[in-house]
Amino acid sequence: MSKEIAPSRQVAIKTLAAAMKYLIEAGGSLRRKDIMPRLASEIHFTEWEMELYENSNTPRWEKIFAFYTIPLVKTGYLQKVKRVWTITPEGEAAFQKGADTMIEQAIEGYKEWNQARLKESGSVTNDIDVEEIIHTDINELTIDEYEEKATDG
């Protein structure tokens, strides 16, 4: 029996697959402002995915997409420098295995990064559930805040 994929994960799969494809087709790098309109125009989003968050007036799919880029950055699959996104060789290799596999690997990499960060700072934590964080935090952060979280060490 196959595991049902959460709606937010489905959004991440289709948006990140498209974004990674765009990056590869462009030679590895694109500005964020060139990626977002393509996603909006080339992907069919459901009514649920298009719902706007009151605090930011941002469609749900954009927040989910932005949030799921954080593990890609922390795992080293994607670099974001001054709003230019670059897929790394590791990211391209992970993407070749499929978007769902890439996301799963990135989430595992994020967990490792976070545990190392917490160990270095002397903090103690339980195993992190990235999916739970997404559902908890997604309403509270703006796109710019996601960008900052993804690019800050």
N, C-alpha and C positions, 0 to 999 in steps of 0.2 A: 504494500500500500504506500503510495507516495504522500509526502507531507504537503499539506496545503500551504501555499505561499501567501503571506500576509499582504494586504493591499498596498501598504507602504513599500514593501519589498518589490512588488510588481512594478510600481512607479519607478523605483530606483533602477531596476533591471532595464526597463525600456528607455529611460532617459540617459543613464550612464552608457548603455550600449551605443546609443546614437552619438553621444558626445565623444566617446572614445573613437568611434568611426570617423567623425568629423576631424578630430585631431590628427589621426593617422593620414587621412586624405590630404590634409593641409601641410604635411611634412613634419608634424609633431607638435606644433604650437598654434594657438588661436587666442584672441582676446575673448574674455568672458562675454563682452557685449556682442560678439559675433556668434557665440554658441547659443545663447538664450533665445534669440528670435527664431533661429532654425529649429530648435526644439519645439517652440510654441507653434510653428507653422507646419512642421513635418510629422509631428506625432499626434495621433488622435487621443485626446484625454476625455475621460468620463466626466460626468457632472460632479461626482464626488471629488475627483482630482482637480477640477477647475474651481471648486469652492474657495472663496476668499477668506483669509484670516482677518478678523476685525482689527487686531492691533497693528497690522502692517498693510492690509489691503493687497496681500500677495496670494496668488493661487497656491493651493495645497501642494501641487506637483513641484512648484519651484522650491518650496521649503524642504520637501523631502529630497529632491535632487541635491540641493545645497548641503544638506546635512550628511547625505551619504558620500559626498566628496571628501569629508574629513578623514574617514579611515583610509581612503585612497592616498591622501597626502601623507598621513602618518606612517603608512606602510611603504611609501616611496614609489608608488605607482603614478602619481600625478604631482607636478610642481605648480605652484601658483606664486607668481612674482609680479607685483604691480598689475594685477588683473589679467595677466597673460598666463594661460594654462598650457602646460607642456606635459605630454605623456612621456614617461621614462621608458627605457628598454624593458625594465622589469614590468612596468604597466602594460606595455604592448604584449609581452609574453603572457601575462596573466589574462589579458583580454582575449587572446587567441584561444584560451580554454573555455570561453563563454562568459557572458556578463555575470551570470549568477555565481559561477565559480570564482570569478574575480572579486566580486563583492564579499563572498564568504571568506576568501583568503585575506582580503583587506580588513574585515572585521576581526579576524584572528590576529592579524598584525597589529591592529589598533589595541587590542587587549594586551598584547605583549608590550607594546610601547607604553601603554598606561601603567601597567604593573611595574615596569622598569622605572618610570618617572616617579611613581609613588614610593617605590623602594628607595630610590635616591633621596627623596625628600623625607624619608622616615615615616611616611603615612602607612596605615594599615587599612586594607579594604577587602571586601569580598569580591568574588569573581564578577566582573562587569558585564552587564547585559546591554549591548549596544542598541538592540531593538527596543528595549524598555526606555532607554535614554531618549531615543527618537520620539517615542510617543509622549514622554514627559516634557521634554524640552522644546519640541518643535513649535509650540504655540508661543513661546516666550522670546525667541531670538529672531532678529531681523536677518536678512540676507547678508548685510555687511558684518554683522556679528559672527555669522557662520564663517565668512571669509577670514575674519581675524582669528577665530579659533583654529581654522585649518592651517593658517600660515604661522601662527605663534608656536614657539617651541614648547 
